[in-house]
Amino acid sequence: MIPRVVRLEAAISTAHQNVFASLLNVDREYELKTTLRVAGGWVRDMLLGLVSNDIDIAIETPANGEPVSGEVFALRVAEYQQAHGDRAHTVSVIRANPAMSKHIETATVRVHEIPVEFCALRTDVYTDASRIPQVRPGTPLEDALRRDFTINALFFNLHTGMVEDFTTGLDDLQHRVIRCPLEPRTTFTDDPLRLLRGVRFVGQLGALNFSLDPSVTECVDEDLLQVLQQKVSRERIGKEFVKMMSATNPERCIELLHRMQILQRVLLVSVVMKAQPGKSQLSNDVERMDRLVDLFSDGDARLKAAMMLCTRGLPILASSGVTAALREDQRVEAALFCLLVPFLCDAAGETEGMVRNICINSLKLPVASCDCVRRMIDAYSTLRVQLFNMAELSVLPLAQGTLKRLFSVMHNLNDGHVFPSALQVVLLAYALLEGPSTVAMGGSSSTQAQLAGDFAALWKNVADHPTLLNAFRMKLPINGKDLQKVYGIQPKDTGTMLLKVRLKLVLSPSASPEDIAAWMKEGAPL
């Protein structure tokens, strides 16, 4: 098949030009007689005007030539660089693991300090007897057809300087469509992780208005969900989830995951690990998996609440600048809180275990993220127990009772693992889920812009009380030793008394050290 060929209009950076020149020099100097093409994401992003350092090289060997694997070429690159005055570079090789849908080895080496991955063109031949394919050297067409999506099946030929399209990648880029080169079910059964990657691309390319082709979403059924859980490790699922939730449009990812039942069946799962007899730590074996969503109920109110919170709340956080100020892990924590709080805010005494099972056992997230999400859910639960009314935030100055209630919420969030704007996220969730429609947040018919504007006004009133937001970071005019020495406070009571001092400063921001001393002598009334 003759590919569609177009010139790459985007300017290639000098760094990447140097990489490509070196690779061509390796091919000539060692007489490998290969054809080198950049494949996948780099080509896609360059055509979209985006910046990409993800360089994957597909190696084509002449039909009558000795096959050149990714490892062989990478070793030649390392040898070439050392021979030309560069330092020695290590070649990292990931071996094939067909049982986990890793059908061919890849090799990576740094070229001019940029990591470059090498892999030979290949094709997969399946038989009725096995789901594991036989892998053999392939043509560019065969290699393009076995890739996940057409927009990732484009090549940039280093020898001609042209983009080659053996599928419909160029048209799909133009129309902002993510579709498979082959029948989607075949593609995803081979490697179900590709289904999660497709969702992630929608989130990452959301600003460019990319969407999944209906053939992708419509092919997902119970059998494919089972394959996803059986063939893809929890670590790989967790990594894709992190990339989705830290993308530009995480809410679009959540909508797709919900539509395809991946959210309910695969992600919102509490994984309980088996205990090891006579040992304190748990084994690596799964005892049971408890789904948060009732699979036999189409009207699960908690799932609807989680979806509303994500699809309406996450865009508000983005438009208000909260998301932009967060690190990747903090974005994931904010999104996961929105997903989990409707399910766990009433789980008295069980929140810590459930959050741990979901964050650590199911999604393989760090312990710090688990602690952050748990504390945010505890803070939300505190608001519910207090029957907090969002209308209290619309009156300035905030009433003493309001400040006391918010202070107790801040106490829940007082942990080094909790990001600074967590209170804003918790209050937004509470406003959307608990606040009456007549209060400033508006009802379900409110536009996204109205919701964002209403909450921004409420939050400004909170932000106008810096002593509240800094309640657990500000330096106190008195310490534990002073309490014991001057006021006779018992050591076991100093923590409680220092907490009262912090609250006093929130309620009376202008209080001087002398005022605090006088207040203490009066018995520290609040």
C-alpha positions as CSV (number, residue, x, y, z in Angstrom):
1,M,0.0,0.0,0.0
2,I,1.3,3.5,-0.9
3,P,0.8,5.8,2.1
4,R,-0.5,9.3,2.0
5,V,2.5,11.5,2.3
6,V,2.6,15.1,3.5
7,R,5.4,17.5,4.5
8,L,5.8,18.3,8.2
9,E,5.1,22.0,8.4
10,A,6.1,22.4,12.1
11,A,9.6,23.4,12.8
12,I,11.7,20.6,14.4
13,S,13.7,21.8,17.4
14,T,17.5,21.9,17.0
15,A,17.8,19.3,19.8
16,H,15.6,16.8,17.9
17,Q,17.3,17.5,14.6
18,N,20.6,16.6,16.3
19,V,19.1,13.4,17.5
20,F,17.8,12.4,14.1
21,A,21.1,13.3,12.4
22,S,22.9,11.0,14.8
23,L,20.6,8.1,14.2
24,L,21.0,8.4,10.4
25,N,24.8,8.5,11.0
26,V,24.6,5.3,13.0
27,D,22.7,3.6,10.2
28,R,25.2,4.7,7.6
29,E,28.4,4.1,9.7
30,Y,27.4,0.6,10.7
31,E,25.8,-0.2,7.3
32,L,22.6,-1.4,8.9
33,K,20.5,-0.5,5.8
34,T,17.5,0.3,7.9
35,T,14.7,2.8,7.3
36,L,14.1,4.8,10.5
37,R,10.8,6.4,11.3
38,V,9.6,8.4,14.3
39,A,6.3,6.8,15.3
40,G,3.3,7.6,17.4
41,G,2.9,10.5,19.8
42,W,5.8,12.7,18.6
43,V,4.3,12.8,15.0
44,R,0.8,13.4,16.3
45,D,1.9,16.3,18.6
46,M,4.0,18.0,16.0
47,L,1.1,18.0,13.5
48,L,-1.1,19.5,16.3
49,G,1.4,22.2,17.0
50,L,2.3,20.7,20.4
51,V,5.6,20.1,22.1
52,S,6.7,16.5,22.5
53,N,9.9,14.8,23.7
54,D,8.4,11.4,23.3
55,I,10.6,10.0,20.5
56,D,9.9,6.4,19.5
57,I,11.9,5.1,16.5
58,A,10.4,2.3,14.4
59,I,13.0,0.3,12.5
60,E,12.4,-1.2,9.1
61,T,14.8,-3.8,7.9
62,P,15.0,-4.7,4.1
63,A,13.2,-7.9,3.3
64,N,16.4,-9.7,2.3
65,G,18.5,-8.1,5.1
66,E,19.4,-9.3,8.6
67,P,16.6,-8.2,11.1
68,V,17.7,-5.3,13.3
69,S,16.0,-5.3,16.6
70,G,15.4,-2.3,18.9
71,E,18.1,-3.6,21.2
72,V,20.7,-4.1,18.4
73,F,20.1,-0.6,17.1
74,A,20.2,1.0,20.5
75,L,23.5,-0.7,21.3
76,R,25.0,0.6,18.0
77,V,23.8,4.1,19.0
78,A,25.5,3.8,22.4
79,E,28.7,2.5,20.7
80,Y,28.6,5.3,18.1
81,Q,28.2,8.0,20.8
82,Q,31.1,6.7,22.8
83,A,33.3,6.4,19.7
84,H,32.6,10.1,18.9
85,G,33.6,11.5,22.3
86,D,30.4,11.2,24.2
87,R,30.2,9.4,27.6
88,A,29.0,5.8,27.8
89,H,25.2,5.4,27.8
90,T,23.3,2.5,29.2
91,V,20.8,0.7,27.0
92,S,17.6,-0.3,28.9
93,V,15.7,-3.2,27.4
94,I,12.1,-4.2,28.2
95,R,11.6,-7.8,27.2
96,A,8.4,-9.1,25.6
97,N,5.7,-10.4,27.9
98,P,2.9,-11.7,25.7
99,A,0.8,-12.9,28.7
100,M,0.5,-9.2,29.7
101,S,0.1,-7.9,26.1
102,K,3.7,-6.8,25.8
103,H,4.5,-8.6,22.6
104,I,7.8,-7.2,21.5
105,E,10.9,-5.9,23.2
106,T,11.8,-2.2,23.2
107,A,15.2,-0.6,24.0
108,T,15.9,2.9,25.2
109,V,19.1,4.9,25.2
110,R,19.8,8.6,25.6
111,V,20.8,10.5,22.5
112,H,22.1,14.0,23.2
113,E,20.6,13.5,26.6
114,I,17.1,12.9,25.2
115,P,15.7,9.4,25.8
116,V,14.9,7.6,22.6
117,E,13.0,4.3,22.4
118,F,13.7,1.8,19.6
119,C,11.5,-1.0,18.3
120,A,11.4,-3.0,15.1
121,L,8.4,-2.8,12.8
122,R,6.2,-5.9,13.6
123,T,3.0,-7.6,12.9
124,D,1.0,-9.9,15.1
125,V,-0.5,-13.2,13.8
126,Y,-3.2,-14.7,15.9
127,T,-4.5,-18.3,15.8
128,D,-7.7,-19.8,17.1
129,A,-5.7,-21.8,19.6
130,S,-4.3,-18.8,21.6
131,R,-4.9,-15.2,22.4
132,I,-1.1,-14.7,22.5
133,P,0.1,-13.7,19.0
134,Q,3.0,-14.9,17.0
135,V,5.2,-11.8,16.3
136,R,7.2,-11.4,13.1
137,P,8.9,-8.5,11.3
138,G,6.3,-6.4,9.6
139,T,5.9,-3.7,7.0
140,P,5.0,-0.1,7.9
141,L,1.4,-0.8,6.9
142,E,1.2,-3.9,9.2
143,D,2.9,-2.0,12.0
144,A,0.5,0.9,11.6
145,L,-2.6,-1.4,11.7
146,R,-1.6,-3.1,14.9
147,R,-1.3,0.3,16.8
148,D,-3.9,1.6,19.2
149,F,-5.3,4.6,17.3
150,T,-4.9,6.0,13.9
151,I,-3.7,9.3,15.2
152,N,-0.8,7.4,16.9
153,A,-0.1,5.3,13.7
154,L,1.5,8.1,11.8
155,F,5.2,8.0,10.8
156,F,7.8,10.6,10.2
157,N,10.4,9.2,7.8
158,L,13.9,10.4,8.9
159,H,15.3,9.7,5.4
160,T,12.7,11.7,3.4
161,G,11.6,14.2,6.0
162,M,7.9,13.4,5.2
163,V,4.9,12.3,7.3
164,E,3.5,8.9,6.1
165,D,-0.1,7.9,6.8
166,F,-1.0,4.2,6.2
167,T,-4.4,4.5,7.9
168,T,-6.7,7.5,8.3
169,G,-4.6,9.3,10.9
170,L,-4.3,12.6,9.1
171,D,-8.0,12.8,8.5
172,D,-8.8,11.8,12.0
173,L,-6.4,14.5,13.3
174,Q,-8.2,17.1,11.3
175,H,-11.6,15.9,12.5
176,R,-10.4,15.5,16.1
177,V,-11.5,11.8,16.2
178,I,-9.8,9.0,18.2
179,R,-10.5,5.7,16.4
180,C,-8.8,2.3,16.0
181,P,-7.1,1.3,12.8
182,L,-8.8,-2.1,13.0
183,E,-12.0,-3.3,14.6
184,P,-12.0,-1.9,18.1
185,R,-12.9,-5.0,19.9
186,T,-10.0,-6.9,18.3
187,T,-7.6,-4.0,19.3
188,F,-8.7,-3.9,22.9
189,T,-8.9,-7.6,23.4
190,D,-5.3,-7.8,22.3
191,D,-4.3,-5.0,24.7
192,P,-7.1,-3.7,26.9
193,L,-4.9,-1.0,28.3
194,R,-5.4,0.8,25.0
195,L,-9.0,1.4,26.0
196,L,-7.8,3.4,29.0
197,R,-5.2,5.2,26.9
198,G,-8.0,6.3,24.5
199,V,-9.9,7.9,27.4
200,R,-6.7,9.5,28.6
201,F,-6.1,11.1,25.2
202,V,-9.5,12.7,25.3
203,G,-8.6,14.3,28.6
204,Q,-5.1,15.4,27.5
205,L,-6.3,16.7,24.1
206,G,-9.6,18.0,25.4
207,A,-8.7,21.6,24.7
208,L,-8.4,20.6,21.0
209,N,-11.9,19.0,21.2
210,F,-10.9,15.4,20.5
211,S,-13.5,12.7,21.2
212,L,-13.7,8.9,21.0
213,D,-15.2,7.5,17.9
214,P,-18.6,5.8,18.8
215,S,-17.2,2.5,17.6
216,V,-14.8,2.6,20.6
217,T,-17.3,3.3,23.3
218,E,-19.9,0.9,21.8
219,C,-17.7,-2.1,21.7
220,V,-17.2,-2.3,25.5
221,D,-19.2,-5.1,27.1
222,E,-19.0,-7.4,30.1
223,D,-16.5,-9.7,28.4
224,L,-14.1,-6.8,27.5
225,L,-14.4,-5.5,31.1
226,Q,-13.3,-8.9,32.3
227,V,-10.4,-8.9,29.9
228,L,-9.4,-5.5,31.2
229,Q,-9.3,-6.7,34.8
230,Q,-7.5,-9.9,34.0
231,K,-4.8,-8.7,31.7
232,V,-4.0,-5.2,33.0
233,S,-2.2,-4.9,36.3
234,R,-3.5,-2.6,39.0
235,E,-0.3,-0.6,38.7
236,R,-0.9,0.1,35.0
237,I,-4.5,1.0,35.6
238,G,-3.4,3.3,38.4
239,K,-0.9,5.1,36.2
240,E,-3.4,5.7,33.5
241,F,-5.9,7.0,36.1
242,V,-3.3,9.4,37.4
243,K,-2.7,10.7,33.8
244,M,-6.4,11.1,33.2
245,M,-7.1,13.0,36.4
246,S,-4.1,15.3,36.0
247,A,-5.0,16.0,32.3
248,T,-6.6,19.2,31.0
249,N,-10.1,17.8,31.1
250,P,-10.4,15.1,33.8
251,E,-14.2,15.4,33.8
252,R,-14.4,14.2,30.2
253,C,-12.4,11.2,31.2
254,I,-14.7,10.5,34.1
255,E,-17.8,10.8,31.8
256,L,-16.3,8.3,29.3
257,L,-15.3,5.9,32.1
258,H,-18.8,6.0,33.5
259,R,-20.4,5.5,30.1
260,M,-18.3,2.4,29.4
261,Q,-18.9,1.1,32.9
262,I,-15.1,1.1,33.7
263,L,-15.6,3.6,36.5
264,Q,-18.2,1.3,38.2
265,R,-16.6,-2.1,37.5
266,V,-12.9,-1.4,37.6
267,L,-12.0,1.9,39.3
268,L,-14.5,2.4,42.2
269,V,-13.4,-0.8,43.8
270,S,-12.3,-1.4,47.4
271,V,-9.6,-4.1,47.1
272,V,-9.0,-6.0,50.4
273,M,-5.7,-7.9,50.6
274,K,-5.3,-11.2,52.4
275,A,-3.8,-11.2,55.9
276,Q,-0.6,-13.3,56.4
277,P,-0.9,-15.6,59.4
278,G,1.4,-14.6,62.2
279,K,2.5,-11.4,60.3
280,S,1.5,-7.8,60.7
281,Q,1.8,-7.0,57.0
282,L,-0.7,-8.0,54.3
283,S,0.1,-10.4,51.4
284,N,0.1,-9.4,47.8
285,D,-2.9,-11.7,47.2
286,V,-6.4,-10.2,46.9
287,E,-9.0,-11.5,49.4
288,R,-12.0,-9.8,47.8
289,M,-13.0,-6.8,45.7
290,D,-15.9,-4.7,46.9
291,R,-17.5,-2.4,44.3
292,L,-18.8,0.9,45.7
293,V,-21.6,1.0,43.1
294,D,-24.5,-1.3,43.2
295,L,-24.3,-3.0,39.8
296,F,-27.9,-4.1,39.9
297,S,-29.3,-0.5,40.4
298,D,-29.4,1.9,37.6
299,G,-30.4,4.7,39.9
300,D,-27.6,4.7,42.5
301,A,-27.9,8.2,43.9
302,R,-24.3,8.2,45.2
303,L,-22.9,7.5,41.7
304,K,-25.1,10.3,40.3
305,A,-23.8,12.6,43.0
306,A,-20.2,11.7,42.2
307,M,-20.8,12.3,38.5
308,M,-22.4,15.6,39.1
309,L,-19.6,16.7,41.4
310,C,-17.0,15.7,38.9
311,T,-18.6,17.1,35.7
312,R,-19.6,20.4,37.4
313,G,-17.2,20.8,40.2
314,L,-13.9,20.0,38.5
315,P,-14.4,22.6,35.7
316,I,-15.2,25.2,38.4
317,L,-11.9,24.4,40.1
318,A,-10.1,24.7,36.7
319,S,-11.8,28.0,35.8
320,S,-11.0,29.5,39.3
321,G,-7.3,28.8,38.9
322,V,-7.2,26.2,41.7
323,T,-6.3,23.3,39.4
324,A,-3.5,25.2,37.7
325,A,-1.8,25.8,41.1
326,L,-1.8,22.1,42.0
327,R,0.9,19.5,41.3
328,E,0.0,16.4,39.3
329,D,-0.5,14.3,42.5
330,Q,-2.7,17.0,44.1
331,R,-4.9,17.2,41.0
332,V,-5.4,13.5,41.3
333,E,-6.3,13.9,45.0
334,A,-8.8,16.6,44.3
335,A,-10.5,14.5,41.6
336,L,-10.5,11.3,43.6
337,F,-12.0,13.2,46.6
338,C,-14.9,14.3,44.3
339,L,-15.4,10.7,43.1
340,L,-15.3,9.1,46.5
341,V,-16.9,11.6,48.9
342,P,-20.6,10.7,48.0
343,F,-19.8,7.1,48.8
344,L,-17.8,7.5,52.0
345,C,-19.0,10.6,53.8
346,D,-21.4,8.4,55.8
347,A,-19.0,5.5,56.4
348,A,-18.5,6.3,60.1
349,G,-15.4,4.6,61.3
350,E,-14.8,2.9,58.0
351,T,-13.5,5.8,55.9
352,E,-9.8,5.2,56.6
353,G,-9.9,1.6,55.6
354,M,-12.0,2.1,52.6
355,V,-9.9,5.0,51.3
356,R,-6.8,2.9,51.8
357,N,-8.2,-0.1,50.0
358,I,-9.2,2.1,47.0
359,C,-6.2,4.4,46.8
360,I,-3.4,2.0,47.7
361,N,-4.7,-1.5,46.9
362,S,-6.8,-0.7,43.9
363,L,-5.2,2.3,42.2
364,K,-1.7,1.9,43.7
365,L,-1.4,5.5,44.7
366,P,1.1,6.8,47.3
367,V,0.2,6.7,51.0
368,A,0.4,10.5,51.1
369,S,-2.4,10.7,48.5
370,C,-4.5,8.3,50.5
371,D,-4.0,10.4,53.7
372,C,-5.0,13.6,51.8
373,V,-8.2,12.1,50.3
374,R,-9.2,10.6,53.7
375,R,-8.7,13.9,55.5
376,M,-10.7,15.8,52.9
377,I,-13.6,13.3,53.3
378,D,-13.4,13.7,57.1
379,A,-13.6,17.5,56.6
380,Y,-16.6,17.1,54.4
381,S,-18.2,14.8,57.0
382,T,-17.6,17.5,59.7
383,L,-19.5,20.0,57.7
384,R,-22.4,17.5,57.4
385,V,-22.5,16.8,61.1
386,Q,-22.5,20.5,61.8
387,L,-25.4,21.0,59.4
388,F,-23.3,23.8,57.9
389,N,-25.3,26.2,55.8
390,M,-23.5,27.7,52.8
391,A,-25.7,30.9,53.2
392,E,-23.5,31.7,56.2
393,L,-20.6,32.5,53.8
394,S,-22.6,35.2,52.0
395,V,-22.7,37.6,55.0
396,L,-19.6,39.7,55.9
397,P,-18.0,39.7,58.3
398,L,-18.4,35.9,58.9
399,A,-20.2,35.2,62.1
400,Q,-18.2,33.8,65.1
401,G,-20.2,30.6,64.9
402,T,-19.3,30.2,61.2
403,L,-15.6,30.8,61.9
404,K,-15.7,28.2,64.7
405,R,-17.3,25.6,62.4
406,L,-14.8,26.3,59.6
407,F,-11.9,26.1,62.1
408,S,-13.0,22.6,63.0
409,V,-12.9,21.7,59.3
410,M,-9.5,23.2,59.0
411,H,-8.4,21.0,61.9
412,N,-9.4,18.0,59.8
413,L,-7.2,19.3,57.0
414,N,-4.2,20.1,59.2
415,D,-1.7,17.6,57.8
416,G,1.4,18.0,55.7
417,H,-0.1,15.7,53.0
418,V,-3.1,18.0,52.4
419,F,-2.6,20.6,49.7
420,P,-3.3,24.3,50.7
421,S,-6.5,24.8,48.7
422,A,-8.2,21.6,50.0
423,L,-10.7,23.7,52.0
424,Q,-11.8,25.4,48.8
425,V,-12.4,22.0,47.2
426,V,-14.2,20.6,50.2
427,L,-16.5,23.6,50.4
428,L,-17.3,23.5,46.7
429,A,-18.2,19.8,47.0
430,Y,-20.4,20.6,50.0
431,A,-22.1,23.5,48.2
432,L,-22.9,21.4,45.1
433,L,-24.1,18.3,47.0
434,E,-25.6,19.7,50.3
435,G,-26.4,23.4,49.7
436,P,-30.1,24.1,49.1
437,S,-30.9,25.4,45.5
438,T,-32.0,28.7,46.9
439,V,-28.6,29.5,48.3
440,A,-26.0,31.3,46.3
441,M,-24.8,28.2,44.5
442,G,-28.1,28.0,42.5
443,G,-30.1,24.9,41.4
444,S,-29.4,22.2,38.9
445,S,-30.5,24.5,36.1
446,S,-27.8,27.0,36.8
447,T,-25.2,27.4,34.1
448,Q,-21.6,26.4,34.7
449,A,-20.7,30.1,34.5
450,Q,-23.3,31.0,37.2
451,L,-22.1,28.2,39.5
452,A,-18.5,29.3,39.1
453,G,-19.4,32.9,39.7
454,D,-21.5,32.2,42.8
455,F,-18.9,30.0,44.4
456,A,-16.2,32.5,43.6
457,A,-18.1,35.1,45.6
458,L,-18.6,32.8,48.5
459,W,-15.0,31.8,48.6
460,K,-13.8,35.4,48.5
461,N,-15.6,35.9,51.7
462,V,-13.7,33.0,53.3
463,A,-10.4,34.2,51.8
464,D,-11.0,37.6,53.4
465,H,-10.2,35.9,56.7
466,P,-6.5,35.0,56.3
467,T,-6.1,34.1,59.9
468,L,-8.7,31.3,59.3
469,L,-6.8,30.0,56.3
470,N,-3.5,30.2,58.1
471,A,-4.9,29.0,61.4
472,F,-2.5,26.0,61.6
473,R,0.5,27.7,60.0
474,M,0.7,30.9,62.1
475,K,3.1,31.3,64.9
476,L,1.4,31.4,68.3
477,P,2.3,34.0,71.0
478,I,2.6,31.2,73.5
479,N,3.9,27.7,73.5
480,G,3.4,24.5,75.5
481,K,6.1,25.2,78.0
482,D,4.6,28.6,78.7
483,L,1.3,27.0,79.3
484,Q,2.7,24.6,81.8
485,K,5.0,27.1,83.6
486,V,2.9,30.3,83.7
487,Y,-0.6,28.9,83.7
488,G,-0.2,25.5,85.3
489,I,-1.6,23.6,82.4
490,Q,-1.0,19.8,82.6
491,P,1.2,18.4,79.8
492,K,-1.7,16.2,78.6
493,D,-3.9,19.3,78.2
494,T,-1.4,21.5,76.3
495,G,-2.5,20.3,72.9
496,T,-6.1,21.1,73.5
497,M,-5.2,24.5,75.0
498,L,-3.0,25.5,72.1
499,L,-5.9,24.6,69.8
500,K,-8.1,27.0,71.7
501,V,-5.4,29.7,71.3
502,R,-5.4,29.2,67.6
503,L,-9.2,29.5,67.5
504,K,-9.1,32.6,69.7
505,L,-6.7,34.3,67.1
506,V,-9.1,33.3,64.3
507,L,-12.0,34.9,66.1
508,S,-9.9,37.9,67.2
509,P,-7.2,38.5,64.6
510,S,-6.1,41.8,66.1
511,A,-5.5,40.3,69.6
512,S,-2.1,41.1,70.9
513,P,0.1,38.8,73.1
514,E,-1.1,40.9,76.1
515,D,-4.7,40.3,75.1
516,I,-4.1,36.5,74.8
517,A,-2.4,36.6,78.3
518,A,-5.4,38.4,79.8
519,W,-7.8,35.9,78.1
520,M,-5.9,33.0,79.5
521,K,-6.1,34.4,83.0
522,E,-9.9,34.6,82.5
523,G,-10.0,30.9,81.8
524,A,-9.8,31.1,78.0
525,P,-13.5,31.4,77.3
526,L,-14.7,30.9,73.7
